[in-house]
């Protein structure tokens, strides 16, 4: 969990304002409420994130083939 930790939001006595965004070194007080936010993890090798697709389309718009110009 420490490797995936991004930041935490704290509500309670140890926070200067509500919510306070804190790191791992923040000292919590009794009855503090925290919300832990994790880093995004890219599971796929192609960089598409957690949504897997079987499409053969290119990842970027710049890599797409240009369409032929319209005949007028």
Predicted model as a PDB file, atoms N, CA, C, CB and O in Angstrom, pLDDT in the B-factor column:
MODEL        1                                                                  
ATOM      1  N   UNK A   1       0.825  -1.194   0.000  1.00 88.00           N  
ATOM      2  CA  UNK A   1       0.000   0.000   0.000  1.00 88.00           C  
ATOM      3  C   UNK A   1       0.874   1.265   0.000  1.00 88.00           C  
ATOM      4  CB  UNK A   1      -0.941  -0.006   1.216  1.00 88.00           C  
ATOM      5  O   UNK A   1       0.484   2.290  -0.559  1.00 88.00           O  
ATOM      6  N   UNK A   2       2.045   1.188   0.623  1.00 91.00           N  
ATOM      7  CA  UNK A   2       2.932   2.354   0.667  1.00 91.00           C  
ATOM      8  C   UNK A   2       3.434   2.705  -0.725  1.00 91.00           C  
ATOM      9  CB  UNK A   2       4.119   2.095   1.605  1.00 91.00           C  
ATOM     10  O   UNK A   2       3.567   3.885  -1.049  1.00 91.00           O  
ATOM     11  N   UNK A   3       3.719   1.698  -1.559  1.00 90.00           N  
ATOM     12  CA  UNK A   3       4.204   1.962  -2.918  1.00 90.00           C  
ATOM     13  C   UNK A   3       3.140   2.645  -3.766  1.00 90.00           C  
ATOM     14  CB  UNK A   3       4.645   0.660  -3.588  1.00 90.00           C  
ATOM     15  O   UNK A   3       3.472   3.449  -4.637  1.00 90.00           O  
ATOM     16  N   UNK A   4       1.866   2.340  -3.528  1.00 90.00           N  
ATOM     17  CA  UNK A   4       0.774   2.903  -4.315  1.00 90.00           C  
ATOM     18  C   UNK A   4       0.213   4.190  -3.718  1.00 90.00           C  
ATOM     19  CB  UNK A   4      -0.330   1.890  -4.450  1.00 90.00           C  
ATOM     20  O   UNK A   4      -0.670   4.807  -4.315  1.00 90.00           O  
ATOM     21  N   UNK A   5       0.707   4.610  -2.547  1.00 95.00           N  
ATOM     22  CA  UNK A   5       0.189   5.791  -1.856  1.00 95.00           C  
ATOM     23  C   UNK A   5       0.518   7.053  -2.636  1.00 95.00           C  
ATOM     24  CB  UNK A   5       0.764   5.884  -0.434  1.00 95.00           C  
ATOM     25  O   UNK A   5       1.662   7.256  -3.041  1.00 95.00           O  
ATOM     26  N   UNK A   6      -0.485   7.905  -2.850  1.00 95.00           N  
ATOM     27  CA  UNK A   6      -0.285   9.197  -3.510  1.00 95.00           C  
ATOM     28  C   UNK A   6      -0.402  10.314  -2.481  1.00 95.00           C  
ATOM     29  CB  UNK A   6      -1.311   9.402  -4.660  1.00 95.00           C  
ATOM     30  O   UNK A   6       0.534  11.096  -2.312  1.00 95.00           O  
ATOM     31  N   UNK A   7      -1.524  10.402  -1.798  1.00 97.00           N  
ATOM     32  CA  UNK A   7      -1.729  11.349  -0.701  1.00 97.00           C  
ATOM     33  C   UNK A   7      -2.946  10.902   0.093  1.00 97.00           C  
ATOM     34  CB  UNK A   7      -1.910  12.810  -1.233  1.00 97.00           C  
ATOM     35  O   UNK A   7      -3.638   9.961  -0.294  1.00 97.00           O  
ATOM     36  N   UNK A   8      -3.205  11.583   1.208  1.00 97.00           N  
ATOM     37  CA  UNK A   8      -4.384  11.287   2.024  1.00 97.00           C  
ATOM     38  C   UNK A   8      -5.071  12.595   2.373  1.00 97.00           C  
ATOM     39  CB  UNK A   8      -3.999  10.501   3.316  1.00 97.00           C  
ATOM     40  O   UNK A   8      -4.425  13.635   2.499  1.00 97.00           O  
ATOM     41  N   UNK A   9      -6.374  12.536   2.526  1.00 97.00           N  
ATOM     42  CA  UNK A   9      -7.157  13.671   3.001  1.00 97.00           C  
ATOM     43  C   UNK A   9      -7.518  13.401   4.452  1.00 97.00           C  
ATOM     44  CB  UNK A   9      -8.442  13.899   2.123  1.00 97.00           C  
ATOM     45  O   UNK A   9      -7.961  12.303   4.789  1.00 97.00           O  
ATOM     46  N   UNK A  10      -7.329  14.409   5.326  1.00 97.00           N  
ATOM     47  CA  UNK A  10      -7.558  14.226   6.754  1.00 97.00           C  
ATOM     48  C   UNK A  10      -8.574  15.243   7.245  1.00 97.00           C  
ATOM     49  CB  UNK A  10      -6.240  14.352   7.544  1.00 97.00           C  
ATOM     50  O   UNK A  10      -8.503  16.431   6.928  1.00 97.00           O  
ATOM     51  N   UNK A  11      -9.521  14.740   8.028  1.00 97.00           N  
ATOM     52  CA  UNK A  11     -10.471  15.569   8.752  1.00 97.00           C  
ATOM     53  C   UNK A  11     -10.281  15.258  10.230  1.00 97.00           C  
ATOM     54  CB  UNK A  11     -11.958  15.311   8.284  1.00 97.00           C  
ATOM     55  O   UNK A  11     -10.228  14.088  10.608  1.00 97.00           O  
ATOM     56  N   UNK A  12     -10.178  16.274  11.068  1.00 96.00           N  
ATOM     57  CA  UNK A  12     -10.051  16.025  12.498  1.00 96.00           C  
ATOM     58  C   UNK A  12      -9.145  17.026  13.175  1.00 96.00           C  
ATOM     59  CB  UNK A  12      -9.537  14.636  12.738  1.00 96.00           C  
ATOM     60  O   UNK A  12      -8.826  18.078  12.621  1.00 96.00           O  
ATOM     61  N   UNK A  13      -8.728  16.677  14.401  1.00 96.00           N  
ATOM     62  CA  UNK A  13      -7.950  17.572  15.247  1.00 96.00           C  
ATOM     63  C   UNK A  13      -6.575  17.864  14.648  1.00 96.00           C  
ATOM     64  CB  UNK A  13      -7.794  16.974  16.636  1.00 96.00           C  
ATOM     65  O   UNK A  13      -6.087  18.987  14.776  1.00 96.00           O  
ATOM     66  N   UNK A  14      -5.945  16.902  14.006  1.00 95.00           N  
ATOM     67  CA  UNK A  14      -4.589  17.099  13.482  1.00 95.00           C  
ATOM     68  C   UNK A  14      -4.554  17.907  12.190  1.00 95.00           C  
ATOM     69  CB  UNK A  14      -3.935  15.763  13.248  1.00 95.00           C  
ATOM     70  O   UNK A  14      -3.475  18.295  11.743  1.00 95.00           O  
ATOM     71  N   UNK A  15      -5.699  18.168  11.585  1.00 96.00           N  
ATOM     72  CA  UNK A  15      -5.754  18.920  10.326  1.00 96.00           C  
ATOM     73  C   UNK A  15      -5.896  20.416  10.613  1.00 96.00           C  
ATOM     74  CB  UNK A  15      -6.932  18.426   9.441  1.00 96.00           C  
ATOM     75  O   UNK A  15      -6.633  20.818  11.513  1.00 96.00           O  
ATOM     76  N   UNK A  16      -5.184  21.229   9.840  1.00 96.00           N  
ATOM     77  CA  UNK A  16      -5.273  22.679  10.007  1.00 96.00           C  
ATOM     78  C   UNK A  16      -6.531  23.235   9.354  1.00 96.00           C  
ATOM     79  CB  UNK A  16      -4.038  23.359   9.422  1.00 96.00           C  
ATOM     80  O   UNK A  16      -7.074  24.245   9.803  1.00 96.00           O  
ATOM     81  N   UNK A  17      -6.995  22.575   8.288  1.00 95.00           N  
ATOM     82  CA  UNK A  17      -8.240  22.936   7.613  1.00 95.00           C  
ATOM     83  C   UNK A  17      -8.874  21.653   7.118  1.00 95.00           C  
ATOM     84  CB  UNK A  17      -7.996  23.945   6.432  1.00 95.00           C  
ATOM     85  O   UNK A  17      -8.216  20.613   7.087  1.00 95.00           O  
ATOM     86  N   UNK A  18     -10.129  21.702   6.732  1.00 94.00           N  
ATOM     87  CA  UNK A  18     -10.855  20.474   6.377  1.00 94.00           C  
ATOM     88  C   UNK A  18     -11.238  20.466   4.918  1.00 94.00           C  
ATOM     89  CB  UNK A  18     -12.104  20.318   7.235  1.00 94.00           C  
ATOM     90  O   UNK A  18     -11.872  21.427   4.483  1.00 94.00           O  
ATOM     91  N   UNK A  19     -10.911  19.473   4.129  1.00 95.00           N  
ATOM     92  CA  UNK A  19      -9.921  18.442   4.443  1.00 95.00           C  
ATOM     93  C   UNK A  19      -8.527  18.963   4.176  1.00 95.00           C  
ATOM     94  CB  UNK A  19     -10.178  17.165   3.627  1.00 95.00           C  
ATOM     95  O   UNK A  19      -8.347  19.873   3.367  1.00 95.00           O  
ATOM     96  N   UNK A  20      -7.538  18.396   4.845  1.00 97.00           N  
ATOM     97  CA  UNK A  20      -6.141  18.740   4.603  1.00 97.00           C  
ATOM     98  C   UNK A  20      -5.492  17.612   3.830  1.00 97.00           C  
ATOM     99  CB  UNK A  20      -5.385  19.009   5.933  1.00 97.00           C  
ATOM    100  O   UNK A  20      -5.649  16.441   4.177  1.00 97.00           O  
ATOM    101  N   UNK A  21      -4.763  17.963   2.785  1.00 97.00           N  
ATOM    102  CA  UNK A  21      -4.053  16.969   1.976  1.00 97.00           C  
ATOM    103  C   UNK A  21      -2.687  16.726   2.615  1.00 97.00           C  
ATOM    104  CB  UNK A  21      -3.903  17.443   0.479  1.00 97.00           C  
ATOM    105  O   UNK A  21      -1.901  17.660   2.773  1.00 97.00           O  
ATOM    106  N   UNK A  22      -2.402  15.475   2.984  1.00 97.00           N  
ATOM    107  CA  UNK A  22      -1.186  15.161   3.728  1.00 97.00           C  
ATOM    108  C   UNK A  22      -0.441  13.994   3.084  1.00 97.00           C  
ATOM    109  CB  UNK A  22      -1.523  14.835   5.189  1.00 97.00           C  
ATOM    110  O   UNK A  22      -0.980  13.284   2.235  1.00 97.00           O  
ATOM    111  N   UNK A  23       0.806  13.814   3.505  1.00 96.00           N  
ATOM    112  CA  UNK A  23       1.641  12.717   3.035  1.00 96.00           C  
ATOM    113  C   UNK A  23       1.792  11.649   4.108  1.00 96.00           C  
ATOM    114  CB  UNK A  23       3.010  13.234   2.611  1.00 96.00           C  
ATOM    115  O   UNK A  23       1.069  11.634   5.104  1.00 96.00           O  
ATOM    116  N   UNK A  24       2.749  10.759   3.879  1.00 96.00           N  
ATOM    117  CA  UNK A  24       2.969   9.644   4.794  1.00 96.00           C  
ATOM    118  C   UNK A  24       3.501  10.077   6.156  1.00 96.00           C  
ATOM    119  CB  UNK A  24       3.923   8.666   4.176  1.00 96.00           C  
ATOM    120  O   UNK A  24       3.275   9.380   7.145  1.00 96.00           O  
ATOM    121  N   UNK A  25       4.192  11.196   6.234  1.00 96.00           N  
ATOM    122  CA  UNK A  25       4.821  11.610   7.484  1.00 96.00           C  
ATOM    123  C   UNK A  25       3.865  12.331   8.441  1.00 96.00           C  
ATOM    124  CB  UNK A  25       5.989  12.502   7.181  1.00 96.00           C  
ATOM    125  O   UNK A  25       4.270  12.662   9.555  1.00 96.00           O  
ATOM    126  N   UNK A  26       2.622  12.583   8.050  1.00 97.00           N  
ATOM    127  CA  UNK A  26       1.667  13.307   8.892  1.00 97.00           C  
ATOM    128  C   UNK A  26       1.307  12.475  10.128  1.00 97.00           C  
ATOM    129  CB  UNK A  26       0.390  13.656   8.088  1.00 97.00           C  
ATOM    130  O   UNK A  26       1.013  11.284  10.025  1.00 97.00           O  
ATOM    131  N   UNK A  27       1.336  13.121  11.292  1.00 96.00           N  
ATOM    132  CA  UNK A  27       0.971  12.452  12.545  1.00 96.00           C  
ATOM    133  C   UNK A  27      -0.524  12.618  12.774  1.00 96.00           C  
ATOM    134  CB  UNK A  27       1.783  13.026  13.752  1.00 96.00           C  
ATOM    135  O   UNK A  27      -1.019  13.740  12.879  1.00 96.00           O  
ATOM    136  N   UNK A  28      -1.243  11.504  12.852  1.00 96.00           N  
ATOM    137  CA  UNK A  28      -2.684  11.536  13.071  1.00 96.00           C  
ATOM    138  C   UNK A  28      -3.000  11.635  14.552  1.00 96.00           C  
ATOM    139  CB  UNK A  28      -3.346  10.298  12.472  1.00 96.00           C  
ATOM    140  O   UNK A  28      -2.237  11.157  15.391  1.00 96.00           O  
ATOM    141  N   UNK A  29      -4.130  12.260  14.871  1.00 97.00           N  
ATOM    142  CA  UNK A  29      -4.615  12.338  16.246  1.00 97.00           C  
ATOM    143  C   UNK A  29      -5.753  11.336  16.410  1.00 97.00           C  
ATOM    144  CB  UNK A  29      -5.086  13.789  16.603  1.00 97.00           C  
ATOM    145  O   UNK A  29      -6.241  10.769  15.432  1.00 97.00           O  
ATOM    146  N   UNK A  30      -6.163  11.126  17.644  1.00 96.00           N  
ATOM    147  CA  UNK A  30      -7.250  10.205  17.930  1.00 96.00           C  
ATOM    148  C   UNK A  30      -8.546  10.707  17.278  1.00 96.00           C  
ATOM    149  CB  UNK A  30      -7.434  10.040  19.457  1.00 96.00           C  
ATOM    150  O   UNK A  30      -8.857  11.896  17.347  1.00 96.00           O  
ATOM    151  N   UNK A  31      -9.286   9.813  16.655  1.00 96.00           N  
ATOM    152  CA  UNK A  31     -10.575  10.060  15.998  1.00 96.00           C  
ATOM    153  C   UNK A  31     -10.460  10.882  14.715  1.00 96.00           C  
ATOM    154  CB  UNK A  31     -11.500  10.764  16.951  1.00 96.00           C  
ATOM    155  O   UNK A  31     -11.462  11.419  14.244  1.00 96.00           O  
ATOM    156  N   UNK A  32      -9.259  10.992  14.139  1.00 97.00           N  
ATOM    157  CA  UNK A  32      -9.115  11.611  12.821  1.00 97.00           C  
ATOM    158  C   UNK A  32      -9.723  10.683  11.773  1.00 97.00           C  
ATOM    159  CB  UNK A  32      -7.615  11.909  12.497  1.00 97.00           C  
ATOM    160  O   UNK A  32      -9.684   9.460  11.909  1.00 97.00           O  
ATOM    161  N   UNK A  33     -10.275  11.276  10.741  1.00 97.00           N  
ATOM    162  CA  UNK A  33     -10.832  10.519   9.625  1.00 97.00           C  
ATOM    163  C   UNK A  33      -9.925  10.753   8.431  1.00 97.00           C  
ATOM    164  CB  UNK A  33     -12.319  10.940   9.311  1.00 97.00           C  
ATOM    165  O   UNK A  33      -9.572  11.892   8.127  1.00 97.00           O  
ATOM    166  N   UNK A  34      -9.539   9.656   7.743  1.00 97.00           N  
ATOM    167  CA  UNK A  34      -8.658   9.809   6.588  1.00 97.00           C  
ATOM    168  C   UNK A  34      -9.271   9.152   5.359  1.00 97.00           C  
ATOM    169  CB  UNK A  34      -7.274   9.207   6.878  1.00 97.00           C  
ATOM    170  O   UNK A  34     -10.048   8.202   5.460  1.00 97.00           O  
ATOM    171  N   UNK A  35      -8.906   9.675   4.214  1.00 97.00           N  
ATOM    172  CA  UNK A  35      -9.250   9.078   2.923  1.00 97.00           C  
ATOM    173  C   UNK A  35      -7.946   8.930   2.164  1.00 97.00           C  
ATOM    174  CB  UNK A  35     -10.304   9.951   2.116  1.00 97.00           C  
ATOM    175  O   UNK A  35      -7.293   9.929   1.861  1.00 97.00           O  
ATOM    176  N   UNK A  36      -7.552   7.698   1.849  1.00 97.00           N  
ATOM    177  CA  UNK A  36      -6.298   7.424   1.170  1.00 97.00           C  
ATOM    178  C   UNK A  36      -6.538   7.420  -0.332  1.00 97.00           C  
ATOM    179  CB  UNK A  36      -5.693   6.078   1.637  1.00 97.00           C  
ATOM    180  O   UNK A  36      -7.479   6.792  -0.818  1.00 97.00           O  
ATOM    181  N   UNK A  37      -5.673   8.131  -1.071  1.00 95.00           N  
ATOM    182  CA  UNK A  37      -5.743   8.184  -2.531  1.00 95.00           C  
ATOM    183  C   UNK A  37      -4.507   7.481  -3.072  1.00 95.00           C  
ATOM    184  CB  UNK A  37      -5.836   9.668  -3.058  1.00 95.00           C  
ATOM    185  O   UNK A  37      -3.381   7.824  -2.711  1.00 95.00           O  
ATOM    186  N   UNK A  38      -4.722   6.489  -3.945  1.00 94.00           N  
ATOM    187  CA  UNK A  38      -3.622   5.712  -4.510  1.00 94.00           C  
ATOM    188  C   UNK A  38      -3.242   6.237  -5.885  1.00 94.00           C  
ATOM    189  CB  UNK A  38      -3.998   4.232  -4.596  1.00 94.00           C  
ATOM    190  O   UNK A  38      -4.021   6.923  -6.546  1.00 94.00           O  
ATOM    191  N   UNK A  39      -2.009   5.894  -6.306  1.00 90.00           N  
ATOM    192  CA  UNK A  39      -1.561   6.235  -7.653  1.00 90.00           C  
ATOM    193  C   UNK A  39      -2.277   5.346  -8.653  1.00 90.00           C  
ATOM    194  CB  UNK A  39      -0.023   6.086  -7.788  1.00 90.00           C  
ATOM    195  O   UNK A  39      -2.672   4.225  -8.331  1.00 90.00           O  
ATOM    196  N   UNK A  40      -2.442   5.852  -9.870  1.00 80.00           N  
ATOM    197  CA  UNK A  40      -3.009   5.037 -10.937  1.00 80.00           C  
ATOM    198  C   UNK A  40      -1.962   4.044 -11.394  1.00 80.00           C  
ATOM    199  CB  UNK A  40      -3.498   5.913 -12.121  1.00 80.00           C  
ATOM    200  O   UNK A  40      -0.793   4.392 -11.554  1.00 80.00           O  
ATOM    201  N   UNK A  41      -2.377   2.819 -11.602  1.00 65.00           N  
ATOM    202  CA  UNK A  41      -1.460   1.776 -12.035  1.00 65.00           C  
ATOM    203  C   UNK A  41      -1.861   1.354 -13.437  1.00 65.00           C  
ATOM    204  CB  UNK A  41      -1.468   0.561 -11.054  1.00 65.00           C  
ATOM    205  O   UNK A  41      -3.001   0.952 -13.673  1.00 65.00           O  
ATOM    206  N   UNK A  42      -0.911   1.447 -14.374  1.00 59.00           N  
ATOM    207  CA  UNK A  42      -1.166   1.012 -15.739  1.00 59.00           C  
ATOM    208  C   UNK A  42      -0.805  -0.456 -15.840  1.00 59.00           C  
ATOM    209  CB  UNK A  42      -0.363   1.860 -16.769  1.00 59.00           C  
ATOM    210  O   UNK A  42       0.368  -0.820 -15.755  1.00 59.00           O  
ATOM    211  N   UNK A  43      -1.819  -1.306 -16.022  1.00 55.00           N  
ATOM    212  CA  UNK A  43      -1.597  -2.738 -16.080  1.00 55.00           C  
ATOM    213  C   UNK A  43      -1.210  -3.209 -17.476  1.00 55.00           C  
ATOM    214  CB  UNK A  43      -2.830  -3.465 -15.620  1.00 55.00           C  
ATOM    215  O   UNK A  43      -0.444  -4.162 -17.621  1.00 55.00           O  
ATOM    216  N   UNK A  44      -1.728  -2.557 -18.485  1.00 51.00           N  
ATOM    217  CA  UNK A  44      -1.512  -3.020 -19.853  1.00 51.00           C  
ATOM    218  C   UNK A  44      -0.136  -2.578 -20.366  1.00 51.00           C  
ATOM    219  CB  UNK A  44      -2.625  -2.490 -20.781  1.00 51.00           C  
ATOM    220  O   UNK A  44       0.374  -1.526 -19.981  1.00 51.00           O  
ATOM    221  N   UNK A  45       0.445  -3.392 -21.230  1.00 55.00           N  
ATOM    222  CA  UNK A  45       1.745  -3.068 -21.786  1.00 55.00           C  
ATOM    223  C   UNK A  45       1.651  -1.946 -22.807  1.00 55.00           C  
ATOM    224  CB  UNK A  45       2.364  -4.295 -22.417  1.00 55.00           C  
ATOM    225  O   UNK A  45       2.619  -1.213 -23.012  1.00 55.00           O  
ATOM    226  N   UNK A  46       0.500  -1.805 -23.446  1.00 53.00           N  
ATOM    227  CA  UNK A  46       0.365  -0.800 -24.493  1.00 53.00           C  
ATOM    228  C   UNK A  46      -0.015   0.578 -23.952  1.00 53.00           C  
ATOM    229  CB  UNK A  46      -0.663  -1.249 -25.494  1.00 53.00           C  
ATOM    230  O   UNK A  46      -0.210   1.504 -24.739  1.00 53.00           O  
ATOM    231  N   UNK A  47      -0.126   0.739 -22.631  1.00 54.00           N  
ATOM    232  CA  UNK A  47      -0.404   2.040 -22.042  1.00 54.00           C  
ATOM    233  C   UNK A  47      -1.857   2.444 -22.077  1.00 54.00           C  
ATOM    234  CB  UNK A  47       0.388   3.066 -22.724  1.00 54.00           C  
ATOM    235  O   UNK A  47      -2.160   3.622 -21.888  1.00 54.00           O  
ATOM    236  N   UNK A  48      -2.764   1.526 -22.311  1.00 54.00           N  
ATOM    237  CA  UNK A  48      -4.176   1.873 -22.371  1.00 54.00           C  
ATOM    238  C   UNK A  48      -4.848   1.820 -21.011  1.00 54.00           C  
ATOM    239  CB  UNK A  48      -4.887   0.955 -23.321  1.00 54.00           C  
ATOM    240  O   UNK A  48      -6.064   1.996 -20.933  1.00 54.00           O  
ATOM    241  N   UNK A  49      -4.121   1.590 -19.957  1.00 58.00           N  
ATOM    242  CA  UNK A  49      -4.698   1.575 -18.625  1.00 58.00           C  
ATOM    243  C   UNK A  49      -5.422   0.281 -18.335  1.00 58.00           C  
ATOM    244  CB  UNK A  49      -5.637   2.731 -18.453  1.00 58.00           C  
ATOM    245  O   UNK A  49      -5.082  -0.766 -18.885  1.00 58.00           O  
ATOM    246  N   UNK A  50      -6.407   0.350 -17.483  1.00 60.00           N  
ATOM    247  CA  UNK A  50      -7.098  -0.869 -17.054  1.00 60.00           C  
ATOM    248  C   UNK A  50      -8.160  -1.320 -18.042  1.00 60.00           C  
ATOM    249  CB  UNK A  50      -7.731  -0.655 -15.704  1.00 60.00           C  
ATOM    250  O   UNK A  50      -8.684  -2.425 -17.905  1.00 60.00           O  
ATOM    251  N   UNK A  51      -8.498  -0.497 -19.041  1.00 61.00           N  
ATOM    252  CA  UNK A  51      -9.504  -0.869 -20.019  1.00 61.00           C  
ATOM    253  C   UNK A  51      -8.812  -1.558 -21.192  1.00 61.00           C  
ATOM    254  CB  UNK A  51     -10.312   0.375 -20.495  1.00 61.00           C  
ATOM    255  O   UNK A  51      -8.132  -0.908 -21.987  1.00 61.00           O  
ATOM    256  N   UNK A  52      -8.980  -2.822 -21.293  1.00 60.00           N  
ATOM    257  CA  UNK A  52      -8.315  -3.586 -22.335  1.00 60.00           C  
ATOM    258  C   UNK A  52      -9.193  -3.595 -23.585  1.00 60.00           C  
ATOM    259  CB  UNK A  52      -8.013  -5.034 -21.856  1.00 60.00           C  
ATOM    260  O   UNK A  52     -10.420  -3.653 -23.504  1.00 60.00           O  
ATOM    261  N   UNK A  53      -8.550  -3.537 -24.714  1.00 62.00           N  
ATOM    262  CA  UNK A  53      -9.277  -3.553 -25.968  1.00 62.00           C  
ATOM    263  C   UNK A  53      -8.534  -4.448 -26.959  1.00 62.00           C  
ATOM    264  CB  UNK A  53      -9.447  -2.116 -26.531  1.00 62.00           C  
ATOM    265  O   UNK A  53      -7.318  -4.618 -26.876  1.00 62.00           O  
ATOM    266  N   UNK A  54      -9.274  -4.999 -27.873  1.00 67.00           N  
ATOM    267  CA  UNK A  54      -8.672  -5.846 -28.894  1.00 67.00           C  
ATOM    268  C   UNK A  54      -8.588  -5.113 -30.223  1.00 67.00           C  
ATOM    269  CB  UNK A  54      -9.469  -7.140 -29.054  1.00 67.00           C  
ATOM    270  O   UNK A  54      -8.317  -5.725 -31.255  1.00 67.00           O  
ATOM    271  N   UNK A  55      -8.815  -3.825 -30.204  1.00 70.00           N  
ATOM    272  CA  UNK A  55      -8.806  -3.027 -31.416  1.00 70.00           C  
ATOM    273  C   UNK A  55      -7.392  -2.900 -31.978  1.00 70.00           C  
ATOM    274  CB  UNK A  55      -9.393  -1.646 -31.144  1.00 70.00           C  
ATOM    275  O   UNK A  55      -6.418  -2.816 -31.230  1.00 70.00           O  
ATOM    276  N   UNK A  56      -7.296  -2.889 -33.314  1.00 73.00           N  
ATOM    277  CA  UNK A  56      -6.020  -2.691 -33.980  1.00 73.00           C  
ATOM    278  C   UNK A  56      -5.791  -1.225 -34.333  1.00 73.00           C  
ATOM    279  CB  UNK A  56      -5.947  -3.546 -35.231  1.00 73.00           C  
ATOM    280  O   UNK A  56      -4.804  -0.898 -34.992  1.00 73.00           O  
ATOM    281  N   UNK A  57      -6.684  -0.342 -33.906  1.00 72.00           N  
ATOM    282  CA  UNK A  57      -6.545   1.078 -34.203  1.00 72.00           C  
ATOM    283  C   UNK A  57      -5.329   1.642 -33.472  1.00 72.00           C  
ATOM    284  CB  UNK A  57      -7.825   1.851 -33.807  1.00 72.00           C  
ATOM    285  O   UNK A  57      -4.986   1.162 -32.392  1.00 72.00           O  
ATOM    286  N   UNK A  58      -4.673   2.650 -34.043  1.00 70.00           N  
ATOM    287  CA  UNK A  58      -3.512   3.250 -33.378  1.00 70.00           C  
ATOM    288  C   UNK A  58      -3.917   3.957 -32.080  1.00 70.00           C  
ATOM    289  CB  UNK A  58      -2.815   4.244 -34.321  1.00 70.00           C  
ATOM    290  O   UNK A  58      -5.061   4.382 -31.921  1.00 70.00           O  
ATOM    291  N   UNK A  59      -2.966   4.073 -31.164  1.00 69.00           N  
ATOM    292  CA  UNK A  59      -3.233   4.699 -29.876  1.00 69.00           C  
ATOM    293  C   UNK A  59      -3.453   6.196 -29.990  1.00 69.00           C  
ATOM    294  CB  UNK A  59      -2.102   4.428 -28.930  1.00 69.00           C  
ATOM    295  O   UNK A  59      -4.319   6.748 -29.311  1.00 69.00           O  
ATOM    296  N   UNK A  60      -2.683   6.859 -30.836  1.00 77.00           N  
ATOM    297  CA  UNK A  60      -2.769   8.304 -30.934  1.00 77.00           C  
ATOM    298  C   UNK A  60      -3.449   8.727 -32.227  1.00 77.00           C  
ATOM    299  CB  UNK A  60      -1.383   8.923 -30.841  1.00 77.00           C  
ATOM    300  O   UNK A  60      -3.386   8.020 -33.233  1.00 77.00           O  
ATOM    301  N   UNK A  61      -4.090   9.871 -32.194  1.00 76.00           N  
ATOM    302  CA  UNK A  61      -4.759  10.404 -33.382  1.00 76.00           C  
ATOM    303  C   UNK A  61      -3.731  10.715 -34.462  1.00 76.00           C  
ATOM    304  CB  UNK A  61      -5.573  11.672 -33.033  1.00 76.00           C  
ATOM    305  O   UNK A  61      -4.005  10.530 -35.648  1.00 76.00           O  
ATOM    306  N   UNK A  62      -2.552  11.184 -34.065  1.00 77.00           N  
ATOM    307  CA  UNK A  62      -1.513  11.540 -35.031  1.00 77.00           C  
ATOM    308  C   UNK A  62      -1.022  10.326 -35.822  1.00 77.00           C  
ATOM    309  CB  UNK A  62      -0.341  12.195 -34.315  1.00 77.00           C  
ATOM    310  O   UNK A  62      -0.478  10.484 -36.915  1.00 77.00           O  
ATOM    311  N   UNK A  63      -1.206   9.123 -35.287  1.00 79.00           N  
ATOM    312  CA  UNK A  63      -0.748   7.915 -35.965  1.00 79.00           C  
ATOM    313  C   UNK A  63      -1.776   7.345 -36.936  1.00 79.00           C  
ATOM    314  CB  UNK A  63      -0.389   6.871 -34.949  1.00 79.00           C  
ATOM    315  O   UNK A  63      -1.492   6.366 -37.627  1.00 79.00           O  
ATOM    316  N   UNK A  64      -2.951   7.933 -36.997  1.00 78.00           N  
ATOM    317  CA  UNK A  64      -3.988   7.427 -37.902  1.00 78.00           C  
ATOM    318  C   UNK A  64      -3.650   7.762 -39.346  1.00 78.00           C  
ATOM    319  CB  UNK A  64      -5.362   8.010 -37.531  1.00 78.00           C  
ATOM    320  O   UNK A  64      -2.944   8.733 -39.619  1.00 78.00           O  
ATOM    321  N   UNK A  65      -4.155   6.958 -40.261  1.00 82.00           N  
ATOM    322  CA  UNK A  65      -3.942   7.221 -41.681  1.00 82.00           C  
ATOM    323  C   UNK A  65      -4.846   8.362 -42.131  1.00 82.00           C  
ATOM    324  CB  UNK A  65      -4.207   5.949 -42.524  1.00 82.00           C  
ATOM    325  O   UNK A  65      -5.979   8.497 -41.670  1.00 82.00           O  
ATOM    326  N   UNK A  66      -4.321   9.181 -43.043  1.00 83.00           N  
ATOM    327  CA  UNK A  66      -5.101  10.287 -43.574  1.00 83.00           C  
ATOM    328  C   UNK A  66      -6.092   9.769 -44.589  1.00 83.00           C  
ATOM    329  CB  UNK A  66      -4.195  11.349 -44.199  1.00 83.00           C  
ATOM    330  O   UNK A  66      -5.775   8.883 -45.382  1.00 83.00           O  
ATOM    331  N   UNK A  67      -7.308  10.328 -44.566  1.00 83.00           N  
ATOM    332  CA  UNK A  67      -8.320   9.956 -45.553  1.00 83.00           C  
ATOM    333  C   UNK A  67      -8.038  10.680 -46.864  1.00 83.00           C  
ATOM    334  CB  UNK A  67      -9.747  10.288 -45.040  1.00 83.00           C  
ATOM    335  O   UNK A  67      -7.412  11.740 -46.880  1.00 83.00           O  
ATOM    336  N   UNK A  68      -8.492  10.112 -47.925  1.00 87.00           N  
ATOM    337  CA  UNK A  68      -8.330  10.736 -49.243  1.00 87.00           C  
ATOM    338  C   UNK A  68      -9.160  12.017 -49.302  1.00 87.00           C  
ATOM    339  CB  UNK A  68      -8.752   9.754 -50.383  1.00 87.00           C  
ATOM    340  O   UNK A  68     -10.219  12.113 -48.681  1.00 87.00           O  
ATOM    341  N   UNK A  69      -8.675  12.978 -50.043  1.00 87.00           N  
ATOM    342  CA  UNK A  69      -9.384  14.243 -50.188  1.00 87.00           C  
ATOM    343  C   UNK A  69     -10.681  14.021 -50.963  1.00 87.00           C  
ATOM    344  CB  UNK A  69      -8.495  15.291 -50.899  1.00 87.00           C  
ATOM    345  O   UNK A  69     -10.754  13.140 -51.819  1.00 87.00           O  
ATOM    346  N   UNK A  70     -11.700  14.820 -50.660  1.00 88.00           N  
ATOM    347  CA  UNK A  70     -12.985  14.711 -51.358  1.00 88.00           C  
ATOM    348  C   UNK A  70     -12.846  15.224 -52.792  1.00 88.00           C  
ATOM    349  CB  UNK A  70     -14.090  15.502 -50.605  1.00 88.00           C  
ATOM    350  O   UNK A  70     -12.150  16.206 -53.047  1.00 88.00           O  
ATOM    351  N   UNK A  71     -13.515  14.548 -53.716  1.00 87.00           N  
ATOM    352  CA  UNK A  71     -13.506  14.982 -55.111  1.00 87.00           C  
ATOM    353  C   UNK A  71     -14.594  16.027 -55.291  1.00 87.00           C  
ATOM    354  CB  UNK A  71     -13.716  13.780 -56.087  1.00 87.00           C  
ATOM    355  O   UNK A  71     -15.735  15.826 -54.875  1.00 87.00           O  
ATOM    356  N   UNK A  72     -14.236  17.140 -55.910  1.00 80.00           N  
ATOM    357  CA  UNK A  72     -15.236  18.197 -56.130  1.00 80.00           C  
ATOM    358  C   UNK A  72     -15.444  18.472 -57.589  1.00 80.00           C  
ATOM    359  CB  UNK A  72     -14.828  19.474 -55.434  1.00 80.00           C  
ATOM    360  O   UNK A  72     -16.250  19.331 -57.947  1.00 80.00           O  
TER     361      UNK A  72                                                      
ENDMDL                                                                          
END                                                                             
